[in-house]
Amino acid sequence: MKKSPTELINLSFSALMVIITIVGAFTFYFTDLLEDRVFGNKRYILGTIFLGYSIYRSYRMYKAYKANNPS
């Protein structure tokens, strides 16, 4: 079954958001970017929130894909 352009745009946007949030999480975990503004445990909390959101968004994207392609 062929997907509509809206579904493809939504899937592409979801994939892009997952990549951005994973990069954001790893940025807060493993670099010193913005260390002067966000420091200490705040960095790890923010990285965990980013990582959790990327997992949640990946799960939603997977469920939407499976609902459209039952096989």
C-alpha beads as a LAMMPS data file, in Angstrom:
LAMMPS data file: protein, C-alpha beads

71 atoms
70 bonds

1 atom types
1 bond types

-500.0 500.0 xlo xhi
-500.0 500.0 ylo yhi
-500.0 500.0 zlo zhi

Masses

1 110.0

Atoms # bond

1 1 1 0.000 0.000 0.000
2 1 1 1.329 3.417 -0.946
3 1 1 1.643 6.007 1.809
4 1 1 0.224 9.472 1.493
5 1 1 2.627 12.436 1.499
6 1 1 1.326 13.497 4.910
7 1 1 2.185 10.126 6.436
8 1 1 5.662 10.221 4.927
9 1 1 6.262 13.743 6.245
10 1 1 5.056 12.707 9.701
11 1 1 7.291 9.631 9.705
12 1 1 10.289 11.672 8.527
13 1 1 9.682 14.354 11.160
14 1 1 9.387 11.717 13.869
15 1 1 12.658 10.099 12.815
16 1 1 14.391 13.484 12.761
17 1 1 13.102 14.311 16.251
18 1 1 14.344 10.977 17.597
19 1 1 17.806 11.635 16.173
20 1 1 17.890 15.188 17.540
21 1 1 16.834 14.148 21.043
22 1 1 19.345 11.283 21.157
23 1 1 22.116 13.674 20.079
24 1 1 20.931 16.147 22.720
25 1 1 20.999 13.477 25.427
26 1 1 24.514 12.372 24.519
27 1 1 25.606 15.998 24.336
28 1 1 24.558 16.584 27.935
29 1 1 25.983 13.265 29.129
30 1 1 29.394 13.307 27.455
31 1 1 30.398 16.882 26.531
32 1 1 30.948 20.134 28.379
33 1 1 28.703 22.164 26.063
34 1 1 26.669 24.735 28.057
35 1 1 28.438 23.633 31.231
36 1 1 28.471 27.203 32.523
37 1 1 24.652 27.368 32.426
38 1 1 23.580 23.782 33.130
39 1 1 25.846 22.040 35.626
40 1 1 25.866 19.242 38.152
41 1 1 22.904 16.932 38.379
42 1 1 20.831 19.194 36.134
43 1 1 22.866 17.990 33.146
44 1 1 22.115 14.343 33.881
45 1 1 18.450 15.033 34.554
46 1 1 18.111 16.932 31.284
47 1 1 19.988 14.197 29.399
48 1 1 17.697 11.564 30.920
49 1 1 14.617 13.532 29.913
50 1 1 15.913 13.832 26.351
51 1 1 16.721 10.127 26.215
52 1 1 13.339 9.167 27.674
53 1 1 11.540 11.345 25.167
54 1 1 13.469 9.810 22.278
55 1 1 12.525 6.321 23.461
56 1 1 8.877 7.353 23.805
57 1 1 8.876 8.969 20.369
58 1 1 10.534 5.901 18.828
59 1 1 7.861 3.667 20.348
60 1 1 5.070 5.866 18.993
61 1 1 6.689 5.917 15.555
62 1 1 7.048 2.125 15.593
63 1 1 3.408 1.610 16.596
64 1 1 2.192 4.003 13.887
65 1 1 4.315 2.204 11.298
66 1 1 3.029 -1.202 12.380
67 1 1 -0.597 0.019 12.314
68 1 1 -0.208 1.073 8.687
69 1 1 1.773 -2.014 7.609
70 1 1 0.319 -5.127 9.265
71 1 1 2.498 -8.031 8.204

Bonds

1 1 1 2
2 1 2 3
3 1 3 4
4 1 4 5
5 1 5 6
6 1 6 7
7 1 7 8
8 1 8 9
9 1 9 10
10 1 10 11
11 1 11 12
12 1 12 13
13 1 13 14
14 1 14 15
15 1 15 16
16 1 16 17
17 1 17 18
18 1 18 19
19 1 19 20
20 1 20 21
21 1 21 22
22 1 22 23
23 1 23 24
24 1 24 25
25 1 25 26
26 1 26 27
27 1 27 28
28 1 28 29
29 1 29 30
30 1 30 31
31 1 31 32
32 1 32 33
33 1 33 34
34 1 34 35
35 1 35 36
36 1 36 37
37 1 37 38
38 1 38 39
39 1 39 40
40 1 40 41
41 1 41 42
42 1 42 43
43 1 43 44
44 1 44 45
45 1 45 46
46 1 46 47
47 1 47 48
48 1 48 49
49 1 49 50
50 1 50 51
51 1 51 52
52 1 52 53
53 1 53 54
54 1 54 55
55 1 55 56
56 1 56 57
57 1 57 58
58 1 58 59
59 1 59 60
60 1 60 61
61 1 61 62
62 1 62 63
63 1 63 64
64 1 64 65
65 1 65 66
66 1 66 67
67 1 67 68
68 1 68 69
69 1 69 70
70 1 70 71
